[in-house]
């Protein structure tokens, strides 16, 4: 065993220790000086970039000061949100949390949701000679005329129907009165369920929105080696039954109707921190609008246009509330896009009534007045401006810890940068975001309320490329910027539907007087429309032509800006935006 002691080293002298400490102090001083200079320079550069950006945009008339978007106080007795239950129902914040197990507003009482059997189909050999006397019809699978016969039989079986906003099917007759068809289909080989779905008509006349190939609503299931069942998926409601199920909610809707008569809609909260303000409660708003729209559809199916208008009018008034009337401050992007969605529901009901020829002259005139007041483009453009001012205010005034919680960055580099970054980087992000969003604003709206898909799509591609590369001057903007392109496309599509609905109401009023649809839309002016709405995409008159059989085709060139002759595309970026009446 080696018992020699380990080697020892002489302890450093005091002078050596002092030299080491002095070098460390010099290094720390140099690092501190470097950091001080770095932060000072970056703060100065960032503040200068933001000041220059702000001056340039304000010279163009843009408003970047968040204080300009804070609404003034309004009298309580004239404020929608001060009416009984309105804030509790339609505002989302921490002050009104639904107690566990408590029933919420505008919830339909639970019931037994069932589907509906439309037809039992038995496949027989194509050369079969013995007729099945119990069948309602015998059809040949390879005969094109058999499809028209199937369409006629299904229309007679189902009767007038509509697709509800909550993905249900509403029918005019009681569900238990629908007698399923018994069909025999002569074919050389047994078709698959997919082939059978193609055999049935894609768009029966009594329910244009219902395609038998749409698996959201329809299912075709095997029922043996050579038999199938064609059914509507649950829930399916008879119109009268749906009205009865939702009648208990009418007291709440009456409260909503009276509250909508108030001239102001201002949510009381602290507006100094934009991302902490209270927002409209999308869930409750959607539930209320969907129930009202389905009640309107039920009334139309029962031939009660005045009652349908009573429901639909409230949906239209509700749209105005979401615009923060009358000042439109602050019009958040969330609130503006909820209004766009509600307007889409509104137009669907207008179309249902026109398809069923249920609206009469008084309702059509009232619909035109309300449709004329629906402008979806300008509020969304204003919301983009307010979002920009809100983002700048948040970056400028929010504490770092709160920003980390708000933005919740996923990457370690972004979290570290957000915790340690100079204040000047906040200003750089503010400048980059404001300049980038201005390119979007320049492609929207204007005096003719046009939306230019080309510049808007270019803006989105350039923004994605710019913000996709990590930079200390843009990473905050990348986290805070929503999908503007999808929002703009949705606004353009729904505003086009609103404009088409106005024209369609005019065509129907013209038909009441002349007994036919007009040869050209110009015939509506000035008796039925003061002026014709234009195509939102190119500023030209909407394309229109009469169809064989007495209907018409009305369409916009759509997002691709190409006239495809009234042929819709498979996505919102392709094909024309079509309104068809047969």
C-alpha positions, 0 to 999 in steps of 0.5 A, a space after each residue: 500500500 502506497 502511503 505517500 501523501 498526495 502532492 501539494 501545490 503552493 498557495 497563490 500569493 496575495 499578489 497573484 490572487 489580486 491579479 486574478 480578481 482584477 482581471 475578473 473585475 475588468 472583464 465584468 466591467 467590460 461586459 457591463 459596459 458592452 451590455 449598457 452600450 448595447 441596450 442603449 443603442 438598441 433602445 435608441 434605434 427601436 424608439 427611432 424606428 417606431 417614431 418614424 413609422 408612427 409619423 409616416 402612418 399618421 401622415 396618411 391618416 392612420 390612428 395608432 393611439 389606443 386611447 382614440 379607440 376607447 369608448 366614452 361612457 354612456 347612460 346605463 338606461 341606454 346601454 344594451 349591456 346594462 339591460 337585465 342579464 345582457 352582460 351576464 349572458 353575452 360578455 366573457 370575463 372573470 366577473 361572471 363565471 357560470 356556477 357548476 351545474 347551472 343551466 346556461 341561457 339559450 340551451 334547448 331542453 334535451 330530448 330524444 334525438 333520432 334520425 329518419 329512415 327515408 328509403 329501403 333499397 333492395 337490389 335485384 338482378 337487371 334481368 328480373 321479370 317478376 315485379 315486386 308489388 309491395 315496392 313503391 317503385 322499380 328503377 334501373 341503376 344504369 338508366 339516367 332517367 331513373 335518377 330523376 324519378 328517385 329525386 321526385 320520390 324522395 321529394 314527395 317522401 321528405 317534403 320541404 326541408 332545411 339544414 339548420 345552423 346546428 347541423 340538424 335537418 328540419 322538415 315541414 311535416 312531423 317526423 312520425 308522418 314520414 313513410 319510408 320508400 320501398 325501392 327495387 333497384 335493378 342492377 347487373 352487380 350489387 352497387 357499393 354504398 358510395 355508388 348508391 349515394 351517387 345514384 341518388 340526386 345530389 341536390 333535391 329541389 326541396 332542400 338545395 343544401 342537402 346532398 345525399 353524398 354529404 355524410 354529415 347528414 346522410 348515411 347509406 348502410 348495408 341491410 343485408 347482402 343485397 339491401 341498403 337503408 338510406 337515412 338522415 342522421 340525427 338530429 331530425 326535427 319536425 318544424 312544429 316540434 322544434 318550435 314547441 321545444 324552443 318556446 320556453 326560451 321565448 321569455 329570454 328572447 323577449 328580454 334580448 329584443 327589448 335590450 336591442 332597442 337601446 341605442 348604445 352597446 358598451 361593455 364596462 371594463 378597464 380599457 387601458 390594457 387592450 388584451 385584458 378587456 372583456 369580449 363578446 361571449 361567442 358561445 352564447 351569441 352563437 347559440 342564440 343566433 342558431 336557435 333563432 335562425 332554426 325557429 325562423 326556418 321552422 316557421 318558413 317550412 310551416 308557411 308562416 313568413 310573418 312569424 319567420 321574419 319576427 325571429 330573423 329580425 332579431 338576428 339582424 338587430 343582434 348583428 348591430 349590437 356586435 358592432 359596438 353601436 353607435 361609435 363602433 369602439 372598440 371593435 375587436 377582431 373577435 367581435 367583428 368576425 362573430 358578426 360576420 358569422 351571424 350575418 352568414 346565418 341570417 343570409 341562409 334563412 333569407 335563402 331558405 325562404 326564397 327557395 320555398 317561395 315563402 316570403 311575401 312582399 312585406 317581409 321582402 321589403 323589410 329584409 331588403 332594408 335590413 340587408 342594406 344596413 349590413 356592411 361587414 367589410 368596413 367594421 373588419 377593416 376598422 377592427 384590423 386598425 384597432 388590433 394594430 393599435 392594441 398590439 402596439 399599446 400592449 407591447 409598449 406598456 405591459 410588464 414583461 412577466 404579463 407579456 410572457 403569460 399572454 403570448 406564451 412563446 413555445 420556443 426557448 429562444 423566444 422565451 429567453 428573448 422576451 425575458 431579457 430583450 431591450 425595450 428597443 426590440 419591443 419598438 422594433 416589433 411595433 414598427 414592423 407590425 404596423 408597417 406590415 399590417 398597413 399593406 393589408 389595409 391598403 388592399 381592403 375597403 376604400 371608397 368602393 368597398 372592394 377587396 382585392 384578392 391578389 394584393 391580399 394574398 401577396 401580403 399574406 405570403 410575404 408576411 409568412 415569409 418575413 415572420 417565418 424567419 426568427 428575428 428579434 425585430 419580428 418574433 413578437 409580431 409573429 406570435 401576436 398576428 392572427 390568420 388575416 387571410 382566412 378572415 378576409 376571405 370569410 368577410 368577402 364571401 359573406 358580404 357577397 352573400 349579403 349582396 346576392 341576398 339583396 338582389 335575390 329579394 329584388 328578383 322575388 319582388 319583381 316576380 310577384 309583379 311580373 310573374 317571372 324573373 327579370 331579364 337583367 338586374 337593371 330592371 330592379 332599379 328604382 322600384 325594388 332597389 335604389 341601386 344594385 350592389 356590385 361584385 365585391 371582388 372586381 367592382 363590376 355588376 354581379 353576373 346574372 342569367 336566366 335558367 331553363 325552367 324559370 330560375 336564375 344564376 347569380 354569381 361573383 367571380 370569387 377569390 380567384 378573380 376569374 369568371 368560371 361561368 357560374 361554376 363553384 370551386 371545391 374551396 373558397 379560393 377556387 371557382 365562382 361564388 354562386 347563388 342559384 334559384 331553380 
